[in-house]
């Protein structure tokens, strides 16, 4: 396959056996903390080891490469764990593209990646599996932010077959870090369903997906993960958890035609039993998914997408972030306002990773932008008290199907889960009595003077709440939440 770049330098935090970067240049050098410095049989450098979890000068690394291996494109893969930290991007005189990943978990992930992007001099910022977070970068003033999923997808595609194995396969991690996934797995195991769990290298996973009746996917935290694309490319029949439309999943693939989604444990079980009993039907789903991913994301298509972006400044309309109407409906009022809202989002996002049954109630005095920010977390239930302003912002954000409005509290559905309210400081006392939440977000907290903050803290303490942890303006009943780390 002809590619547009003679030499590519790909900087990554991933291990060689885990999401190795596809070859996007005629010759490619990979650098990262998990790679050893090595050469091929002709003496060309193939990989360079870099420090782990500490900055290193990428311009100096490039200067040390032989002249015939100087890159004409630099791709940097970085996640919120910051295991890979190239710096001094301003001194690199070739196009520089960052792939920003894993902003859906870890400590302050969006703030970490956003701060890194603001410090560096990237020409293009690409989100691969967290399209829903693009608006934060745009609100911060960054440009050339795009969504290109599956850039790390392997080049091998396997046509579907009618599976010889009557098995539901899940390949990936199950444990304390994946509580939502673990609860689903335990439920499936309690029933008479042929579930097979494994953890194998990517090179072996494709064959397993191809031979299985059904491949189960359950995202860590509402992210459009690579397993979705790997399963379809391997000719597997994909069943994945229902994501937010803002994730981009439903703009790429047709639910019920090319993959199947589920919300509850019971819905998964019902659908799994149906497709296990109907091999021809599930094979048709797998074929349609395979044909579409072959069209959208073969190596030629992905290389052309990168070429159009880097050389022509164009992006396929399918991969733009413009359909997230939140960017047009509202924005940040200041840097402090932006990082306050991100802190709120990150705190709730982490709870979303751990717990089911959380509902968020936006009162008339609370900042409705916060509820709209949270609308891409698919397992939350979002409610807003009726006001003209709240209705307008929700409608302009394209979220009328996600946020439910209510007038009186009697219109709220009963719940056995945890409730979080968003309100102003002046209405706090009344709202605590009405909703009895286990956490409250005081959306105008940073606008109060220190005396008012102290008085507010005293009132909250008298009713069993404590400030934090997470951000200024958060009050919780600590016995209802773990310490978020």
N, C-alpha and C positions, 0 to 999 in steps of 0.2 A: 504494500500500500504506500502510495506517495504521501509524504507529510511535508509540511511547509517549513519546518525549522531544521536546520542542519544539526545543531546541538541544543539540547535542553538540559538545564540543571534543575533537578527536582529535590527539594529539601522537605523532609518528612519526619514525623515523630513515630510512625508505625514501624513494626518489625518486618523483616524481609518475607516472612511466611504469612504475615497478616496484612491484607490490603496492600500488596506491593504495587507501586505506581505503574500503570500501563506505559508503554513506550510512545510518548507523544513527539518524539524527534527521531531523525535518522540515527543519531547517536545520543545517548542519555547518560548522564552521571547522576547518581542518587547520593545525597548526603543526609546524615541524620545520626542521632545518638545510638541507634541499634544496628548501624551498618559498620562494617570494618573497612578500612582503607584497602582497596584492592585494584588490581589491573587485570586486563585480559591477556590472551596469548600474544597479542601484538604490542603489548606494553601500554595500551590506552587505559587511562583511569576509568574504572566502572563505578566505584563508590568511595566515599570519604566519610570517616567517622568524625562526628562533631560532639561538643560537650552536651551533657544532659542537664536540663533544668537550669541552664545559665546562658547568658547572651554570648553569641559569637559573631565575629565580623564576617558577613557573607561576601563583602567586597574583597576582603583579603583572601578568602578561600578561592574566589574566582580568579584573582590575580595569580594565584599559585598554580592554576591549571595550565597545561601546555597550550601553546597558541592555537593549535588546530582543534582544541577542545573547549575554547572559550564559548560560553553559551550565547545564543541569540534569543533565548527566552528563559526566564527564571520563574518557576512555579514553587510556591511555599505552602506546604500543608501544615497548619497549626491548629491546635485545639485548646480548650480552656485549661487543660492540665499544664500547658506551657512547658512540655518536655523538650520541644524544639523551639529555639528562640533566636533565629537569625536577626541581626541588627545591621545598622548602617546601610539600609536599602537605598538611601539617597545617593550613595556613591556608585551604585550599579547603573550602568548606562544602557541596559537592554530592557525590553518590556518586562514588567514585574507583576505577577498575578498571585494573589493569596487565595487559598481555599480554606475557609474558616469553618471548623466543625466542632461538634460536641458542645454546643451552647445550651443544650437541654438538660444538663446535669453538672455536677462538680460545684466547687465553691465560687460564687459570684461569676458564673461563666460568661454572661453577656458583657458585664463590666470589664472583665479581664480581656476578652477578645477585642472589644471596642477600644479600650485604652491602648492596646497594642497597635491596632489599625491606625489610630489617630497619631501615634508616635512615628510610624513608618511612612514610607513614600511609595506605596503600591499604586500601580496604574489601574488595577482592577481588583475588586473584592468579589469573590464567588462563594455563595453558600451552597452546599451540596445537599444536606439532608435537614436543614432547618430554615426553609424558605420563610416561615412565619416570623422569623426574627429580623428579616431584612429591614423592616421599617425603623428599627432602632438605629441602624447605621445611617440611614437617610436622615432621620431627625437630628443626628449628631453633625450633619453637614458633609458627610462623605458622599462621593459620587462614584459612578461606574460600579454600582452594586448590582449584581445579577444573581440569578439562581440557575446553576447547571447541575442537575442531579446525576449521580452515578459516574462521576469522573474517574472513580477508582474501580469501576467494574472491570473484571478480567475480560480478555478478548474472546474467550472460548464460549460458543453458544451451542447448545445441544437440543436438537428437535425433540418434541414430546413423544412419548410412547404410552400406550395403555399399560399402566403399571402392573408388573407381575407380583408386586408385594402389596398386601392389604395392610397398609401401615400409614399412620400419621407421624411424620418426622419433625422433630424440632432439633436444630443444631445451634447451639449457643449457650450462653451462661444462664444458669438458674440458681438463685441464692438470695442472700439478704440484700444485695445491691439491687435486685430486681423483684421487689415485693409484689407488684401487680402481676407480673408474669408468673411468679411462683404460686400465687393464689390460683391462677387459672390452671397451671400444670397439676397442682394437687387435686383440683376438682375433676379434671379429666382422668387422672389416675384412680380416682375413687369409683369410676364407672367402667363399664365393660367396653372400652375403646382401645384399639391397638396403637398406643402411643410409644414411640421410640425416641429417647433422648440421647444426645451425643455431643461431643465437643471435638471436632476434627479440623485439620487444616483446610483452608479454602480450596486447595487443589483437590481434596477428596469430597468436599461438600456438594459440588455440582452433580456428581454421579448419584449421590444419595437423593438429592432433590428430584432428579430425573426418574428414578426408580420408584419413588414413593407415591402412594395414592394421593396424599395431601401433604403439603408443607405448611406447618404452623409458623406464623410470625406474630409476635407480640412486642410492640415497641417498648423501649425503656420508659419513655416519657413523652409520648405523642410525636415522636420524630419519624420522618420518612427514611427509615434506615436502609442500609445497603442490602440487607437480606431480601427485601422486596424485589429488587432488581436482579439479584443473584438467582433467586428462585425462578423468576420468569425466564431469564436467559438460559437457565438449565432445563427448560421445558417442564418445570414443575407446576402443579396446580396449587396456587397460593391462596391461603386463608389468613387474613391479617386483621388486626384490630382496627376499628373505625377511627379515623383521624379527622382532624379539622379540615374543612375545605381549604383553609389557608396554608396547609402543608404542601399542596400541589399534587397530591396523589390522584385526586379525581379529575384533574385537568390532563393527566397523562394517560390514565387507564380507566376503562369503563367497569364499574362495579357490577357483578353478576354476569358480565360477558367475558372479561379478561382476568378477573380475580374475584374473590368473594370476601366480604368483610363481616365483622361481627362486633357487637357491643358488649353484651352480657355473657357470662359463662354458659347460661342455658341456650342462648342463641348460637354460640359456637357449637355446642353439642348437637343441637337439632340439625344445623347445616352440615356438620361433619358426617352425621349418620346418613343424611341424604346422599352426599357425594360418594361415600364409601359404597353405598348400595347401587350407584349408577356410574359405572366406570366410563361408559361412552360419553356421558354428559360432562364429567369432570375432565376428560381428555379434550373435549371441544373448548372448554374454558382455558385449559393450558395452551392449546394451539393458538387461540386468539391472542392470549397474553404474550406468547412467544413471538408471533408474527409482528405484533406492535413494538415490542422492545427491540427486535431486530431492525425494524425500520427507524426507530427513534435514536437508538443508543448503540449501534454498532460502532466499531473504532473509527470508521470513515466519517460517520455522522458527528461523533464527538470531536474529532480532530477538526472537521469543518466548522463546528460551532466555535471552538477556540480560535481558529484562524479568523473567522469573521469578527469575533469580538476584539482580538488583539490587533489585527491589521486594519480592520475597517470600522471598528467601533460599533458594529451591528450585533444584535442578539435576536435570535428567533423569537417571534412573539409568544411562543409557547413557554419560553423560559424567562420572560420578563417578570418583574415583581409589581407591575402596575395594577394588577387585579386586586391587590391588597388596598382597599379604599381607605383604610385608616390613615394612610399617608396624606391623603387629600382632605380628609374630614377634620383632622386636628394635628397638632404638632407640639413640640416642647416650647415652653415659655422662656426657659433659660437653661443653662447647663445644670444648675442645681435641680430644677424641675425634672429634667430628663433623667438624671441619675437617681432621683427619688423614685420615680415611676419604675425604672429598671429594678431598683432594690425591692420594691413591692412585688413586681412580677417574679423575680428570682426566688423570693421567699415562698410565694404561692406555688410556683413551678416545682420547687423541691417537695412541698407537701403533696402536690399532685403525683409525684413519683412514688410517694410512700402510701398514700391513703386513697380509698374510694369514698364516695358519698359526701364530698365537700360542696357546700353551696355558698355563693357569694351574693350578698344583698347590698345593692347600691341605693342609699337613701337619697331623698331630693337634695340634701346638702352635700352629699359626697361627690367627688370628682368622677364623672361618668367615663372619662378617658381611661381610668384605671380598669374599669370593667371591660371596656373595649380592648385594652391591652391583653387582658386575660382570656379573651374569647377564642384564642387558638389552642387552649388547653382542653382537649376533648372530653375529659371525664369530670369537668366542673359543671355544676348547675348554676347559671347566672340569672339574677333577677335585678330589676331596677324599679324603684318606686316611680310612679308616673309623674312626669313634668314635661313641659314642652321642650325645654333644653335637652333633657335626656333623650327624649324620643328623636329629636333632630340629629343628635350626634350618632346615635345608634343606627338610624336610617342611612345617614351619609356614609357611615362606615361599612354598610352592607351587612349588618349583623342582626337584622330583625328576626331571622330564624334561629338565632343563637341566644339572644337576651330576651327574657320574658318580663313583661311589665305587669305591675300590680298596683292597686290603689290602697285598699285596706290590708292589714296583715292577715285577715281571715282568708284572703285570696291566695296566700302562699301555701303550697302543698306541705303537708306534714312530712317531717324527716326524722330519721334516727341518726343522721350523720352530724357532721360538724358545720357550724355556720360562722361565716366571717362577714362583718358589716363594714361598709365604707361610709363615713360620715364626717361632718365638720366638728370642730371642738365645741362650738356653741350648742349643737344638738346632741352631744355625746350622751349626757345623762339620760335624756328621754329615750334615746335609741337603745341603750343598755337594758332599760326596763322593759321595752317592747319586745326586743328580739332575743335577749339573754344569750348573746353569742359567746363562743369560746375564743374569739380573737376579734379585734377591731383595728381598722386602718383609719387613722385620723388624717384626712387628705390635705388639710391646711396646717398641719403641725409646724412645718418650718416657717410659716408666716407669723407664729406667735412669738411674743417676747419671753425672756427667760422666766419672769415672774408667773406668767400664765402657764408656761410649761410645768413649773413646779406645782402650781395649784392643781393642774390637771392630773399630774402624777399622784398627788395625794388622794384625789377623789377616786382614781382608778384603784389604788392600793386598798382603799376602804371597802371596795366591792370585790376584792379577790383577783385583780388584774395586776400584771407587771409589765413594764416597758420592755420591749425586745423579746427574744433576740432577733436580729435581722436588720432593722433600720429605725431611725428616729421617726416616731409617729405610729409605731406598732405596739399594741398592748394585747397580751395573751393571758389566758388562764393556763399556766405552765403544765398542770397535770393532764391537760388534754392534748398536748403536743410534745413530741420529742425535741431535744435540742437539735436544731438543724445544722448539719456540718457540711 
